[in-house]
Each structure stands twice: as C-alpha cells, then as structure tokens.
Amino acid sequence: MKLIGALFILLATTWTGFEAARFLSERPRQLRQLKAALQSLEAEIMYGHTPLSEASLHLAKQLSRPLSWLFELFSKKLLDRETSVKQAWDESLEEVWKYTSLKNGELEVMKQFGETLGQYDRTAQQKQIRLALVHLEREEHDALEKKARYEKMVKSLGFLAGLLLIILLM
C-alpha cells in the first residue's frame, strides 16, 4: 500500500513539474504566433485593403487557440458596432488573456497597440504594427532565455520534490 501511495506522489509531483515546464515552452510559441498574426494583419491592411473586422476573422482562422479566440472575439465585437475599435480590442484582450501563457509585458504591448488600431492611415498603422512587433520580439527573446534556463530544472525539481516527499513520509 505504501508503494502505491509513493508511486502516486511521485507521479503527481513529476506531472506538476512537466506542466510548469510546458508553460515555459508555450509562451515563446504563442509569442511567435502573435508576431505572425500582426505581420498578417499588416499585409491585410497594407496590400489587401481589407476592413479590420474581416482581417481579424481571417487571422482567427489561421491561428490556433487561444490566440484565434482573441481575433475572433475582436471581429465579432467590431461587427456589433456598439463599441469603438479600442474598446473592442481591450475587451477582447481582457476576456482571452487568461487562457494564454503570455505575461503582463505582452499584455501592455498589445494594449498600447490597440490604442492606435484603426485610428491612422495605412502607413502610420504599419509603423504602429512594426513597433508592436519590435516589442514582442524583445519579449520573445526573454521568453526563450527563461525557457532555456528553467525548463529542465523545473522538470527535475518536480521529480525530486516527489522523491523528497516520499522519503519524509516513510
């Protein structure tokens, strides 16, 4: 019976370590997706002359969840026409952000981007998108650095914490 309990403890703590490591590896992936989405949005605006709601819907179809939810919700809010572009963007960010692995730094970049979204002509909008991309590039570099530094350690720490707990309980 003790052996089965010890095995469950070890499995639970190891799983916790792997989940924490997954969070570390998910953040850079989502940042890359977000950068690609902004680049696609730039292309839709600059070359396709696509309305913002339609461009957001196109992006939602190209992305995986949870970032696709952001652009899908933003498009729906724009089509309702009861809110401004900034308000629709902020509400969409607020509703979807908790499902992402992204941090507050990225949230601030996206909120600042939302303040200028739809307010300028195409060339000024392109500059704002590129500015957001530069900030997201910096955040991605930080996320990759943290992943490289902590991912293996967190996995090992989960397993070792389980072993420590088993030793203390026996």
C-alpha positions as CSV (number, residue, x, y, z in Angstrom):
1,M,0.0,0.0,0.0
2,K,2.9,2.4,0.8
3,L,4.4,1.6,-2.5
4,I,1.3,2.6,-4.4
5,G,1.0,5.8,-2.4
6,A,4.6,6.6,-3.1
7,L,4.1,6.0,-6.8
8,F,1.1,8.4,-6.8
9,I,3.1,11.1,-5.0
10,L,5.9,10.7,-7.5
11,L,3.6,10.8,-10.5
12,A,1.7,13.8,-9.2
13,T,4.9,15.9,-8.4
14,T,6.5,14.9,-11.7
15,W,3.4,15.8,-13.6
16,T,3.3,19.2,-11.8
17,G,7.0,19.8,-12.9
18,F,6.2,18.9,-16.5
19,E,3.1,21.2,-16.5
20,A,5.2,24.1,-15.2
21,A,7.8,23.3,-18.0
22,R,5.0,23.3,-20.6
23,F,4.0,26.8,-19.5
24,L,7.6,27.9,-20.1
25,S,7.7,26.4,-23.6
26,E,4.2,27.5,-24.5
27,R,5.0,31.2,-24.0
28,P,7.6,31.6,-26.8
29,R,5.3,29.6,-29.2
30,Q,2.4,31.9,-28.5
31,L,4.6,34.9,-29.0
32,R,5.7,33.7,-32.4
33,Q,2.1,33.2,-33.3
34,L,1.2,36.6,-32.1
35,K,4.0,38.2,-34.2
36,A,2.9,36.2,-37.2
37,A,-0.6,37.4,-36.7
38,L,0.4,41.0,-36.5
39,Q,2.5,40.6,-39.7
40,S,-0.5,39.1,-41.5
41,L,-2.7,41.9,-40.2
42,E,-0.2,44.4,-41.6
43,A,-0.3,42.6,-45.0
44,E,-4.1,42.6,-45.0
45,I,-4.3,46.3,-44.2
46,M,-1.5,47.5,-46.5
47,Y,-1.9,45.3,-49.5
48,G,-5.4,43.7,-49.3
49,H,-7.2,46.9,-48.1
50,T,-9.3,44.6,-46.0
51,P,-11.6,46.0,-43.3
52,L,-10.4,45.4,-39.8
53,S,-13.2,43.1,-38.8
54,E,-12.8,40.9,-41.9
55,A,-9.0,40.8,-41.5
56,S,-9.4,39.8,-37.9
57,L,-11.7,37.0,-38.9
58,H,-9.1,35.8,-41.5
59,L,-6.5,35.8,-38.8
60,A,-8.7,33.8,-36.4
61,K,-9.0,31.0,-39.0
62,Q,-5.2,30.8,-39.4
63,L,-4.2,30.7,-35.7
64,S,-4.5,28.1,-33.1
65,R,-6.3,28.5,-29.8
66,P,-6.3,30.6,-27.6
67,L,-5.0,33.4,-29.9
68,S,-7.6,32.6,-32.5
69,W,-10.2,33.4,-29.9
70,L,-8.7,36.9,-29.5
71,F,-9.1,37.8,-33.1
72,E,-12.4,36.0,-33.5
73,L,-13.9,37.9,-30.5
74,F,-12.4,41.2,-31.7
75,S,-14.1,40.7,-35.1
76,K,-17.4,39.9,-33.5
77,K,-17.2,43.0,-31.3
78,L,-16.4,45.2,-34.3
79,L,-19.3,43.8,-36.3
80,D,-21.7,44.6,-33.4
81,R,-20.8,48.2,-34.0
82,E,-21.7,49.1,-30.4
83,T,-18.1,49.7,-29.3
84,S,-15.1,51.6,-30.6
85,V,-12.1,49.7,-32.1
86,K,-10.1,50.4,-28.9
87,Q,-12.8,49.3,-26.6
88,A,-13.4,46.1,-28.7
89,W,-9.7,45.3,-28.6
90,D,-9.4,45.9,-24.9
91,E,-12.4,43.8,-24.1
92,S,-11.2,41.0,-26.3
93,L,-7.8,41.1,-24.7
94,E,-9.3,41.0,-21.2
95,E,-11.6,38.0,-22.0
96,V,-9.0,35.9,-23.8
97,W,-5.7,36.8,-22.0
98,K,-6.3,34.4,-19.0
99,Y,-6.3,31.4,-21.4
100,T,-2.8,32.3,-22.8
101,S,0.6,31.6,-21.4
102,L,1.6,35.2,-22.0
103,K,2.6,37.6,-19.3
104,N,1.8,41.2,-18.4
105,G,4.6,42.7,-20.5
106,E,3.0,41.3,-23.7
107,L,-0.4,42.4,-22.4
108,E,0.8,46.0,-22.1
109,V,2.3,45.9,-25.6
110,M,-1.0,44.6,-27.0
111,K,-3.0,47.3,-25.1
112,Q,-0.7,50.0,-26.5
113,F,-1.1,48.6,-30.0
114,G,-4.9,48.6,-29.5
115,E,-4.9,52.3,-28.7
116,T,-3.7,53.1,-32.1
117,L,-5.5,50.4,-34.0
118,G,-7.8,51.8,-36.7
119,Q,-7.1,55.5,-35.9
120,Y,-4.4,56.2,-38.5
121,D,-3.9,55.8,-42.2
122,R,-2.3,52.7,-43.6
123,T,1.3,53.9,-43.4
124,A,1.0,55.1,-39.8
125,Q,-0.8,51.9,-38.9
126,Q,2.1,49.9,-40.5
127,K,4.5,51.8,-38.3
128,Q,2.5,51.0,-35.2
129,I,2.4,47.3,-36.1
130,R,6.1,47.3,-36.6
131,L,6.6,49.0,-33.3
132,A,4.5,46.3,-31.6
133,L,6.5,43.6,-33.4
134,V,9.8,45.0,-32.1
135,H,8.4,44.9,-28.5
136,L,7.1,41.4,-29.0
137,E,10.5,40.3,-30.4
138,R,12.1,41.6,-27.2
139,E,9.6,39.7,-25.1
140,E,10.1,36.5,-27.2
141,H,13.9,36.7,-26.6
142,D,13.2,37.0,-22.9
143,A,10.8,34.0,-23.0
144,L,13.3,31.8,-24.9
145,E,16.0,32.7,-22.4
146,K,13.8,31.7,-19.5
147,K,12.8,28.5,-21.2
148,A,16.4,27.5,-21.8
149,R,17.4,28.4,-18.3
150,Y,14.5,26.9,-16.3
151,E,12.7,24.2,-18.3
152,K,14.9,21.3,-17.5
153,M,15.3,22.5,-13.9
154,V,11.5,22.6,-13.3
155,K,11.0,19.1,-14.7
156,S,13.8,17.7,-12.5
157,L,12.5,19.7,-9.5
158,G,9.1,18.1,-9.8
159,F,10.5,14.6,-9.8
160,L,13.0,15.4,-6.9
161,A,10.3,17.0,-4.8
162,G,8.3,13.8,-5.1
163,L,11.3,11.7,-4.0
164,L,11.9,14.0,-1.1
165,L,8.2,13.8,0.0
166,I,8.3,10.0,-0.2
167,I,11.5,9.8,1.9
168,L,10.0,12.2,4.5
169,L,6.7,10.2,4.7
170,M,8.4,6.8,5.0
